[in-house]
Amino acid sequence: PRAAPAALAALILVCGARAVSQTATWTDEERFYRAALACNPRSPATRAALGLTLARAGRDAEAELLLRSAGDDGNWTAWYNLARLAHERGDAKGARARLASARAQRPDAPDVLHLAGLFAEEDGREDEAAGLYARAAAARPFDATARWNLARAHARRGRLAQAAAELDAYLRLAPGDEEARRWRERLPR
């Protein structure tokens, strides 16, 4: 009879300690994804998420391995993030190659379209950049960055009325952007 309450108390303590240990997993992004990967090591989405987490922590080599693995298993966001990372490192050729892999898997994903627009803009292909930004904004109407870049693309091509319309859409999404507001005041109504 006395052993039962003691055993119950011990069980509660063990379970409580285990719960505290598991709670710590949820508070750290890397630990969370590593725990998820231990449960399902074949998950491309989990590998991609862990890879992005490691990239944010500056652990590029480890991140690249996980992201490539996820991309090879059909995770387009892994290729998109590899393209972004390569671009940030100044590797234009690598960035474009990785973006091509993302576009092959999800050609109409707004993030892919937007990054392709940035690359087209960098390469001086203004009409193509504007078209890609327009497709990104149409696919995700509340994407302020796509609206901003589309407004810039229109302005560079001398299409000020279209630039003003996109800038108005941008300002509805980012009303506190004073630089955009000042630019809008200089454009025709």
Buried (B, 14 or more C-beta within 10 A) or exposed (E): EEEEEEEEEEEEEEEEEEEEEEEEBEEEBBEBBBBBBEEEEEBBBBBBBBBBBBBEEEBBEEBBEBBBBBBEBEBBBBBBBBBBBBBEEEBEEBBBBBBEBBBEBBEEBBBBBBBBBBBBBEEEBBEBBBBBBBBBBBBBEEBBBBBBBBBBBBBEBEBBEBBBBBBBBBBEBBEEBEEBEEBBEEBEE
